[in-house]
Amino acid sequence: MKKKILIWAPFVKKVGTTTNILNSVEALKKFSKKKYKVYLINVFGEWDKYIKEHEDIQKIDLFKSNFILEGNADGFIKSRFYMILIFLKSLIPLTLLIRRNNYDYIFCHLITSLPIFITLFTNKKIKTILNIAGYPKLNYFRKNFWKLFGNNIYKIICPSNETKELIKMSKIFAEDKLIEINDPHINIKLFNKKKLKVDYETKLPKEYIVCVGRLTKQKNFLFLINSFDKILSIRPNIKIVIIGEGEERQKLETAIKNKKLSDNIFLYGYKENIYEYLKNAKCYLSVSLWEGPDLAMLDAAYFNLPIICSNCPSGRKEFINNGEAGYIFELNNETSFINEINKFFKEDHHILNKKLICAKRKVKNFTLLNYYSKIEKLII
């Protein structure tokens, strides 16, 4: 008999995690030889326009109407308000869905507290798998909620060893519940499609460094702006292209203007296809305060772009591995940052090529097939 799997992952603003969730569903359907029936719960229509590129994904509409309009959830307070709204409105419909159907597993990705709470009281048979995104903040509510309901969770999937060690040290869950599985970010078929959809008329600087990420405090772009004059002393003609949108746009625009860098640093906004911005860049740069593990970095590695990034809490340190697959600098340390930038621009071609080959090899750990081979061992 086919095992029935629910995927719970409502979101109010598209982030990298949503791509990984779609890839995880596709991996389960593509490689399982029809052993599983997989259903993506579509709470308020958030998944409608994103499942078109993925093969045969079945969704369950929890509501017939869209009660949240995407784009209205900018900012911390608004996003938290909508998360609470989703929790309250979904409580009864999700309870009924789980109670009336004989599901074997539910994978919880986003707003995870609701299904964890519901399955405790409605369906003892269903096994709950908690997917931890990135490097979580173990605040008071999260720690105590997990401690209270931890026995009801079958397995906890961590995207990196660093995240796994963080959860392990917190002693919230039994150690045998923790599993490290890299995010299934590398969907080769979709990546090849992106290459074909490139708009070659996009005007880009002749020589530039590309950054990808939401314009938020986490991405630490103010540090980059404030350090840019030092980069110019190394590479006078270099520009910075930042791909992303977010609540700090105005603050960043003001900082760029005040530093008189309007001809050097460009905010290009959100782009669905970042390939054209990666393919002509000198390197990919991330100065983030934390990441998990850094999906744009994986894109860069797949497309053979050199990587320079901070050693922030995440799986990036594992990926770069002391400079083996890229360049890594001490977080918020301008001297360390500029040293790595300088090292990159002066690097011997053969050494740089070795780093690119190493990064491309490591990317295989993030493919759909690798993800499925590990998930299959949990679903028994």
C-alpha positions in Angstrom: 0.0 0.0 0.0 1.3 3.5 -0.9 2.3 5.6 2.0 0.4 9.0 2.2 2.5 12.1 3.0 1.3 15.6 3.8 3.5 18.6 3.3 2.7 21.6 5.5 4.5 24.8 4.5 2.3 27.9 4.4 4.2 31.2 3.6 3.3 34.9 3.3 6.4 35.9 1.4 8.4 33.7 -1.0 11.9 32.9 0.3 14.5 30.3 -0.7 12.9 27.7 1.5 9.8 27.6 -0.7 11.9 26.4 -3.7 13.4 23.6 -1.6 10.0 22.5 -0.4 8.8 22.1 -4.0 12.0 20.3 -4.9 11.5 17.9 -1.9 8.0 17.1 -3.1 9.2 16.5 -6.7 12.1 14.3 -5.4 9.6 12.1 -3.4 7.4 11.6 -6.5 10.2 11.3 -9.1 12.4 8.7 -7.4 10.0 6.7 -5.3 8.6 4.7 -8.2 5.1 5.6 -7.1 5.6 4.2 -3.5 4.2 7.4 -2.0 1.2 9.7 -2.4 2.4 13.2 -1.6 0.1 16.1 -1.0 1.1 19.8 -0.6 -1.3 21.7 1.6 -2.2 25.0 -0.1 -3.6 27.1 2.7 -4.7 30.3 1.0 -3.4 29.9 -2.6 0.2 30.7 -1.8 1.5 27.7 -3.8 -0.7 28.2 -6.9 1.7 30.0 -9.2 4.9 28.2 -8.0 3.9 24.6 -8.7 3.6 25.0 -12.5 7.3 24.3 -13.1 7.2 21.1 -11.0 6.0 17.8 -12.3 2.7 16.3 -11.1 2.5 18.0 -7.7 -0.8 17.3 -6.0 -2.2 20.0 -3.7 -5.0 20.1 -1.2 -6.7 23.5 -1.0 -7.5 24.2 2.7 -9.5 27.3 1.7 -11.2 28.2 -1.5 -10.4 31.9 -1.3 -7.1 33.8 -0.9 -7.4 35.6 2.4 -3.8 36.9 2.3 -2.5 38.9 -0.7 1.2 38.3 -1.3 3.2 41.5 -1.1 1.3 42.8 2.0 3.5 41.0 4.5 6.6 43.2 4.4 8.2 43.8 7.7 8.5 41.8 10.9 5.2 42.9 12.5 3.1 42.3 9.4 4.6 38.9 8.7 4.0 37.8 12.3 0.5 39.0 12.2 -0.2 36.9 9.1 1.4 33.9 10.6 -0.9 34.1 13.6 -3.8 34.6 11.2 -2.9 31.5 9.3 -2.6 29.5 12.6 -6.0 30.6 13.8 -7.9 30.2 10.5 -6.2 26.8 9.7 -6.7 25.2 13.1 -10.1 23.6 12.5 -9.7 22.8 8.7 -6.3 21.2 9.2 -7.6 19.2 12.2 -10.4 17.9 10.2 -8.1 17.0 7.2 -5.8 15.0 9.4 -8.6 13.4 11.4 -10.7 12.2 8.4 -7.8 10.9 6.3 -5.3 8.1 6.9 -2.0 9.9 6.4 1.2 8.2 7.4 3.6 11.3 7.6 3.3 15.0 7.8 6.4 17.1 6.9 6.3 20.5 8.8 8.4 23.2 7.2 6.9 26.6 8.1 4.6 27.7 10.9 5.4 24.3 12.3 3.7 24.7 15.7 0.2 24.2 14.3 0.5 20.6 12.9 2.7 19.5 15.8 0.0 20.6 18.2 -2.9 19.1 16.1 -1.3 15.7 15.6 -0.8 15.2 19.3 -4.6 15.1 19.8 -6.1 14.0 16.5 -4.1 11.2 15.0 -1.7 9.0 16.9 -0.8 7.0 13.8 0.6 9.9 11.7 4.4 10.5 12.2 5.4 14.2 12.4 8.7 15.2 10.7 10.0 18.7 11.7 12.1 20.4 9.0 14.3 23.1 10.6 15.2 25.9 8.2 18.7 27.3 8.4 20.1 28.2 11.8 17.1 28.8 14.2 16.9 31.2 17.0 16.2 29.2 20.1 14.0 31.8 21.8 11.9 31.1 24.9 8.7 30.2 23.1 10.3 27.9 20.6 12.5 26.0 23.1 9.6 25.4 25.5 7.1 24.5 22.8 9.6 21.9 21.4 10.2 20.6 24.9 6.5 20.2 25.6 5.6 18.5 22.3 9.0 16.9 21.4 7.9 13.4 22.2 5.2 13.8 19.5 7.9 14.5 16.8 9.2 11.5 14.9 12.3 13.0 13.4 13.9 16.5 13.1 15.7 17.2 9.9 18.6 19.7 10.1 20.0 21.3 7.0 23.6 21.3 8.2 25.8 19.7 10.8 26.2 23.1 12.6 22.4 23.3 12.9 22.3 19.7 14.2 24.9 20.4 16.8 23.1 23.6 17.9 19.9 21.5 18.5 21.8 18.7 20.1 23.5 21.0 22.6 20.2 22.5 23.6 19.1 19.0 24.8 15.5 19.7 23.6 15.2 16.5 21.6 16.5 13.0 22.0 19.7 12.8 20.0 18.5 9.9 17.9 15.7 12.1 16.5 18.1 14.4 14.8 19.0 13.8 11.2 21.2 15.9 8.9 19.9 16.2 5.4 21.0 18.9 3.0 18.3 21.0 1.4 17.3 19.7 -2.1 18.1 23.0 -3.8 19.8 21.8 -6.9 17.1 20.9 -9.5 19.2 20.4 -12.6 16.2 20.4 -14.9 14.9 23.8 -13.7 18.4 25.2 -13.6 18.9 24.3 -17.3 15.5 26.0 -18.0 16.8 29.2 -16.3 19.7 29.3 -18.7 17.3 29.3 -21.7 15.2 32.1 -20.2 18.0 34.7 -19.8 17.2 38.2 -21.0 20.4 39.2 -22.7 19.2 42.8 -23.0 19.5 43.4 -19.2 22.0 46.2 -18.7 24.8 45.2 -16.3 28.1 46.8 -15.3 31.1 45.7 -17.2 32.8 44.3 -14.1 30.8 43.6 -10.9 30.4 41.5 -7.8 26.9 40.0 -7.3 25.0 39.7 -4.0 21.7 37.9 -3.7 19.3 38.3 -0.7 16.4 40.1 0.8 17.2 43.7 1.9 17.0 42.9 5.6 19.2 43.3 8.6 20.2 39.6 8.3 21.9 40.2 5.0 24.1 42.9 6.5 24.4 45.0 3.4 25.2 48.2 5.4 28.5 46.6 6.3 29.2 46.1 2.6 28.3 49.7 1.8 30.5 51.1 4.6 33.4 48.9 3.5 33.1 49.6 -0.2 35.7 52.4 -0.4 38.3 49.8 0.7 37.2 47.5 -2.2 37.7 50.3 -4.6 41.3 50.8 -3.5 41.9 47.2 -4.6 39.7 47.2 -7.8 38.9 50.8 -8.9 36.4 49.9 -11.6 34.4 47.2 -9.7 30.7 47.6 -9.0 28.3 45.8 -6.7 24.9 44.4 -8.0 22.5 43.4 -5.2 19.5 41.2 -6.2 16.7 41.3 -3.7 13.9 43.3 -2.2 12.9 44.1 1.4 12.1 46.5 4.2 15.6 48.0 4.4 15.6 49.3 0.8 15.1 52.9 1.8 17.8 52.7 4.5 20.3 51.2 2.0 19.5 53.7 -0.7 20.1 56.5 1.8 23.4 55.0 2.8 24.5 54.6 -0.8 23.6 58.2 -1.5 25.3 59.6 1.6 28.5 57.7 0.7 28.3 58.9 -2.9 28.2 55.4 -4.3 25.2 55.7 -6.6 27.4 54.9 -9.6 29.0 51.9 -7.8 26.3 50.0 -5.9 23.1 49.0 -7.6 19.9 47.6 -6.0 18.2 45.6 -8.8 15.2 44.4 -6.8 13.8 40.9 -6.7 14.5 38.7 -9.8 12.9 35.3 -10.4 15.8 34.2 -12.5 19.2 35.2 -11.1 21.3 33.2 -13.6 21.9 36.1 -15.9 23.3 38.1 -13.0 25.5 35.2 -11.9 27.0 34.2 -15.2 28.8 37.5 -15.9 29.8 38.4 -12.4 33.4 38.3 -11.1 32.2 36.5 -7.9 29.4 35.9 -5.6 29.6 37.8 -2.2 27.6 37.4 1.0 28.2 39.3 4.2 25.3 37.9 6.1 24.9 37.8 9.9 23.5 34.3 9.7 22.4 32.0 6.9 21.1 28.5 6.4 23.0 27.4 4.5 22.9 30.1 1.7 20.9 29.0 -1.3 22.3 31.7 -3.6 25.7 30.4 -2.8 24.7 27.0 -4.0 23.4 28.6 -7.2 26.8 30.3 -7.6 28.7 27.1 -7.0 26.6 25.2 -9.5 27.2 27.9 -12.2 31.0 27.9 -11.5 31.1 31.3 -9.9 33.8 32.0 -7.2 32.3 32.5 -3.6 33.3 35.0 -0.9 31.3 34.8 2.3 31.3 35.6 6.0 31.8 32.8 8.5 28.3 33.5 10.0 26.4 30.7 11.8 25.1 28.4 9.1 26.3 25.5 7.0 28.5 27.7 4.9 31.6 27.1 6.9 31.2 23.4 6.2 30.8 24.1 2.5 33.7 26.4 2.1 35.8 24.3 4.5 38.6 26.7 5.4 39.0 28.1 1.9 38.9 24.8 0.1 35.8 25.7 -2.0 35.9 29.5 -1.8 36.9 32.5 0.4 35.7 33.0 3.9 36.2 36.0 6.2 35.4 36.8 9.9 31.9 38.2 10.3 31.8 42.0 10.5 35.6 42.2 10.5 36.5 44.7 7.8 40.2 43.8 7.7 39.5 40.1 7.3 36.8 41.0 4.6 39.2 43.2 2.6 42.0 40.6 2.9 39.8 37.9 1.3 38.6 40.3 -1.4 42.2 41.1 -2.2 43.2 37.4 -2.1 40.5 36.6 -4.6 41.5 39.3 -7.2 45.2 38.3 -6.9 44.6 34.5 -6.8 46.5 32.2 -9.1 44.3 30.8 -11.9 45.0 27.2 -11.1 44.2 27.6 -7.4 41.0 29.4 -8.2 40.0 26.7 -10.6 40.6 24.0 -7.9 38.2 25.9 -5.6 35.5 26.0 -8.3 35.9 22.3 -9.0 35.6 21.6 -5.2 32.5 23.8 -4.9 30.9 22.1 -7.8 31.6 18.7 -6.3 30.1 19.7 -3.0 26.9 20.9 -4.7 26.0 17.3 -5.4 25.0 16.9 -1.8 22.2 19.3 -2.4 20.5 17.5 -5.4 17.0 16.0 -5.4 18.5 12.5 -5.7 20.7 12.9 -2.7 17.8 14.3 -0.7 15.5 11.4 -1.6 18.2 8.7 -0.8 18.3 10.0 2.8 14.5 10.7 3.2 13.7 7.2 2.0 15.5 5.7 5.0 13.1 7.7 7.3 9.9 6.6 5.6 9.7 3.0 6.4 
